[in-house]
Amino acid sequence: LLSYGSTHSTDPKLTLPHPRLHERAFVLVPLAEFDPELIIPGCGCIARHLSAVADQSVICIPDHAPEMDMYQSRSVQA
């Protein structure tokens, strides 16, 4: 669980949003594609965090390509 609406929790059993969600391209890029206006509670708009993870690569696995060599690397777009 990465985030749940606007819930902000510091409970040791469940911290929301995930404490390092905004530092990881493999999380931010797909979320930004789904909702580029997404607000991460306590961190702000997802778009402002994309440039900070621009040095991280993200692999896109197409639904129709079962072969490993079909994976496409995507650069993070800020």
Protein Blocks (a to p, Z undefined) as FASTA:
>chain_A
ZZgcjaccfbfklccddfklmmpmklmmmmmmmmmmbccehiapfklmmmmmmmpccddd
dfklmbfklpccddddZZ
